Amino acid sequence: MDIITLDEGKSEAVACVATIGFFDGVHCGHRHLIRQVTEEAARRSLPSLVVTFDRHPRQVLDSEYCPRMLTTFTERIQLLSQTDVDRCVVLPFNRRMASLTARDFMSEVLLKRLGVKVLVTGYDSRFGSGRSDGFDDYVGYGKDMGMEVLRGEPLVVGGVGVSSSVIRSLLCEGEVTMAARCLGYPYMLAGTVVAGERIGRRLGFPTANILPDDESQLIPASGVYAVKVSLPSAGRQLGGMMNIGMRPTFGGERMTLEVHVFGFSGDIYGQRMAVSFVSRLRGECKFRSGEELAARLAEDEAAARAVLGSVTGNG
């Protein structure tokens, strides 16, 4: 797949079948839509195109908006590159683009600069200044300018209509297993291992504290999770358990992301660690003592190993 960043005023006009969106997470619903685009393009003997943005539109429209993203920009582009689409154009989203009406965006950007002949929209997609226009409006505008507009079919998984907002809600509730079904892969956080207070080591469960790569990435609900861990120095994926929370037993005042990696020891400060969430084991609890917490952590480890063993065939 060719990835093109289309700067202001530049053109990459090639007759094509396209879809447009932010595609946070590039989840099953997105890939379902993109398949419809590539199939439609194949039927018409045209190349396929995905149009996306370098930042969330609300970050430009609302300076105080703090997005909770499922993926970083780099991860989003990497996931899009794994689809069968021919090209991906990244549009820098700015105030001028935000001011374009849906009609103007279709005419000036999609048609004139990108050559879109057929536009396949998401089933609930809205774009353009004010987001006041809908599918019927897009169809009408398209007829006026010689662009056919089709509505993509939605995807339902486990009775849930898949969308980025639904997946965010699931993660905020700790429902990482259902979120993975909707994403098509386990939700992942990546970051740098930084120094902590070594409380876990004193309890017999040494942990790696993670500073996420992107502060805007969504952190799942507080609690203890069974996870899979990728570390450069390990050379393979390892099992582990992760605690997200305030460490109430020790009077913590800030959220920490701590990972206990099974069967691994060594100095990993400064290394990059990626954590994939498999299952939530329990919520965050305040224990009466460090000894009581250590006993519960032993139970958590047994539960995490059992979960991971059922998924991978080994603990």
C-alpha positions in Angstrom: 0.0 0.0 0.0 1.2 3.5 -0.9 1.0 6.0 2.0 0.8 9.6 0.9 0.7 12.8 3.1 -1.1 15.3 0.9 0.1 18.8 1.9 -2.0 21.9 1.3 -2.6 22.6 -2.4 -1.0 19.4 -3.7 -2.9 16.8 -5.8 -2.9 13.0 -6.2 -5.9 12.8 -8.6 -6.3 9.2 -9.7 -9.8 7.9 -10.6 -10.6 5.6 -7.7 -13.1 4.1 -5.2 -12.6 5.6 -1.8 -13.7 5.9 1.8 -12.9 8.5 4.4 -12.6 8.5 8.2 -10.3 8.9 11.1 -10.1 5.0 11.6 -9.0 5.0 15.2 -8.2 1.4 16.1 -8.7 0.2 12.5 -11.1 -2.2 14.1 -13.3 -5.0 12.6 -15.9 -2.5 11.5 -13.3 -0.4 9.7 -11.8 -3.4 7.9 -15.3 -4.5 7.0 -15.9 -1.1 5.3 -12.5 -1.2 3.6 -13.2 -4.6 2.2 -16.4 -3.2 0.7 -14.2 -0.4 -0.9 -11.7 -2.9 -2.3 -14.4 -5.2 -3.7 -16.2 -2.3 -5.3 -12.9 -1.0 -6.8 -12.2 -4.5 -8.2 -15.7 -4.7 -9.8 -15.0 -1.3 -11.5 -11.3 -2.0 -12.3 -10.3 1.0 -10.3 -7.7 1.4 -7.6 -9.0 1.7 -4.0 -8.2 4.6 -1.6 -8.5 5.3 2.1 -8.5 8.9 3.2 -7.7 9.7 6.8 -6.3 12.6 8.9 -3.1 13.3 10.8 -5.0 14.3 13.9 -8.5 14.0 15.4 -10.7 16.7 14.0 -11.9 17.6 17.4 -8.3 18.5 18.5 -8.5 21.3 16.0 -12.0 22.4 16.6 -11.7 22.3 20.4 -8.4 23.3 21.9 -9.4 21.8 25.3 -10.4 18.5 23.9 -8.2 15.6 25.2 -8.7 12.6 22.9 -8.7 9.1 24.3 -7.3 7.2 21.3 -7.2 3.5 20.7 -4.1 3.8 18.6 -1.2 6.2 18.0 -0.9 7.7 14.6 2.0 5.3 13.7 -0.1 2.3 14.9 -3.1 3.5 12.9 -1.1 3.8 9.7 0.6 0.5 10.2 -2.8 -1.3 10.7 -4.2 0.4 7.6 -1.2 -0.8 5.7 -2.1 -4.4 6.5 -5.4 -4.1 4.6 -5.8 -4.7 0.9 -6.4 -1.1 0.0 -4.1 0.3 -2.8 -3.4 3.8 -1.4 -3.8 5.7 1.9 -3.8 9.5 1.8 -3.2 11.3 5.0 -4.7 14.8 5.1 -3.3 17.4 7.5 -6.4 18.6 9.4 -6.4 22.3 10.0 -8.8 25.2 10.5 -9.3 25.7 6.8 -10.2 22.1 6.3 -12.5 22.2 9.3 -14.4 25.1 7.7 -15.2 23.2 4.5 -18.8 22.2 4.0 -19.4 18.6 3.1 -20.1 19.6 -0.5 -16.9 21.7 -0.7 -14.9 18.9 0.8 -16.3 16.4 -1.7 -15.6 18.8 -4.6 -12.3 20.4 -3.7 -10.6 17.6 -1.9 -12.1 14.2 -2.9 -12.9 15.0 -6.5 -10.4 17.6 -7.7 -7.3 16.7 -5.5 -7.8 12.9 -5.2 -9.9 11.9 -8.2 -12.6 10.0 -6.3 -15.3 8.6 -8.6 -17.1 6.4 -6.1 -17.3 7.3 -2.4 -18.3 4.5 0.1 -19.3 6.1 3.4 -19.5 4.4 6.8 -23.1 3.6 7.7 -23.2 6.5 10.2 -20.5 8.6 8.8 -20.8 12.4 8.9 -18.2 14.9 7.6 -18.0 18.6 6.7 -18.3 21.8 8.8 -20.9 21.3 11.5 -21.4 17.7 10.5 -25.0 18.6 9.7 -25.3 16.8 6.4 -26.1 13.1 6.1 -26.0 10.3 3.5 -28.8 11.6 1.4 -27.1 15.0 1.1 -23.8 13.3 0.1 -25.7 11.4 -2.6 -27.2 14.6 -4.0 -23.9 16.5 -3.9 -22.2 13.5 -5.7 -24.8 13.5 -8.5 -24.1 17.2 -9.1 -20.4 16.6 -9.5 -20.3 13.2 -11.1 -19.4 11.2 -8.0 -21.3 8.1 -7.0 -21.9 7.8 -3.2 -22.7 4.4 -1.7 -23.4 3.5 2.0 -21.3 0.8 3.6 -22.9 -2.0 5.5 -22.3 -2.0 9.3 -20.7 -4.8 11.2 -22.3 -6.4 14.3 -20.2 -8.6 16.6 -21.8 -10.4 19.5 -24.9 -8.3 19.3 -22.8 -5.1 19.4 -22.5 -2.6 16.5 -18.8 -2.2 16.1 -17.5 1.4 16.4 -14.5 3.2 17.9 -16.8 4.8 20.5 -18.2 1.4 21.6 -14.8 0.0 21.9 -13.7 2.9 24.1 -16.7 2.4 26.3 -15.8 -1.3 26.7 -12.2 -0.6 27.6 -13.4 2.0 30.2 -15.4 -0.7 31.8 -12.5 -3.2 31.7 -14.2 -5.4 29.1 -11.0 -6.1 27.3 -12.1 -9.5 26.0 -15.1 -8.1 24.2 -13.1 -5.1 23.0 -10.6 -7.5 21.4 -13.5 -9.2 19.5 -14.5 -5.8 18.1 -11.0 -4.7 17.4 -10.0 -8.0 15.8 -6.9 -8.1 18.0 -6.1 -7.6 21.7 -6.0 -4.0 22.9 -2.4 -2.9 23.3 -0.4 -0.2 25.3 3.2 0.5 24.6 5.7 2.6 26.4 9.0 3.0 28.1 9.9 1.2 31.3 10.7 3.8 34.0 11.8 3.6 37.7 9.1 3.0 40.3 9.0 2.7 44.1 10.0 -1.0 44.0 7.0 -1.9 46.2 6.2 -4.9 44.0 9.8 -6.2 44.5 9.4 -6.0 48.3 6.2 -8.1 48.0 7.9 -10.7 45.8 6.3 -9.5 42.6 8.7 -7.2 40.9 7.0 -4.9 38.3 8.0 -2.8 35.4 6.4 0.7 35.4 5.3 1.9 32.0 5.2 5.4 30.7 3.0 5.3 27.6 4.3 6.4 24.3 1.3 8.7 23.8 -0.4 10.4 26.7 -3.6 10.6 24.7 -4.0 6.8 24.4 -6.9 5.4 26.3 -6.0 3.5 29.6 -8.5 0.7 30.4 -10.4 0.6 33.7 -8.4 0.2 36.9 -7.8 -3.3 38.0 -5.6 -6.4 37.4 -5.3 -8.0 34.0 -3.8 -11.0 32.4 -1.5 -9.7 29.7 1.0 -10.7 27.0 4.2 -8.8 27.1 6.7 -8.0 24.3 10.2 -6.9 25.3 13.2 -6.5 23.0 15.5 -8.1 25.5 13.3 -11.2 25.9 13.2 -12.1 22.3 9.7 -13.6 22.5 6.3 -12.8 23.9 5.9 -13.5 27.6 2.9 -13.9 29.9 2.3 -11.5 32.8 -0.2 -9.6 34.9 -0.7 -5.9 34.9 -2.1 -3.6 37.6 -3.7 -0.3 36.6 -4.5 2.0 39.5 -3.6 4.3 42.4 -2.1 1.6 44.7 -4.6 2.4 47.5 -3.0 0.0 49.9 0.1 2.2 50.0 -1.7 5.6 49.8 -0.9 6.2 46.2 -1.9 9.5 44.7 -1.3 9.0 41.0 -2.2 6.3 38.5 0.5 3.8 37.7 0.8 1.1 35.0 2.7 -1.8 36.5 3.5 -5.2 34.8 4.8 -8.3 36.5 6.4 -10.5 33.8 6.3 -14.2 34.5 9.7 -16.0 34.5 11.7 -12.9 33.6 14.4 -11.0 35.4 16.9 -8.3 34.4 17.4 -4.6 34.2 14.9 -3.3 31.6 14.8 0.4 32.5 14.6 2.5 29.4 13.4 -0.4 27.2 10.2 -0.2 25.3 7.5 -2.6 26.4 4.3 -3.5 24.6 1.4 -5.0 26.6 -1.6 -6.8 25.1 -4.7 -7.2 27.3 -6.2 -10.7 27.4 -8.6 -10.6 30.4 -9.5 -8.5 33.4 -9.1 -10.6 36.6 -10.5 -8.2 39.2 -11.0 -4.5 40.1 -8.6 -2.5 42.2 -8.8 -3.2 45.9 -7.4 -1.7 49.1 -5.8 -4.3 51.4 -5.2 -4.1 55.1 -1.5 -4.9 54.8 1.3 -5.7 52.3 1.1 -9.3 53.4 -2.6 -9.5 52.5 -1.9 -7.9 49.1 1.0 -10.3 48.4 -1.3 -13.3 49.1 -3.9 -11.9 46.7 -1.2 -11.3 44.1 -0.2 -15.0 44.3 -3.9 -15.8 43.5 -3.9 -13.3 40.7 -0.8 -14.8 39.2 -2.3 -18.3 39.2 -5.5 -16.9 37.6 -3.5 -15.1 35.0 -1.4 -18.1 34.1 -4.6 -20.2 33.8 -6.2 -17.6 31.4 -3.0 -17.3 29.3 -2.6 -21.0 29.3 -6.1 -21.5 27.9 -5.4 -18.9 25.2 -1.9 -19.9 24.2 -1.5 -23.5 25.4 1.2 -22.5 27.9 1.4 -20.3 31.0 
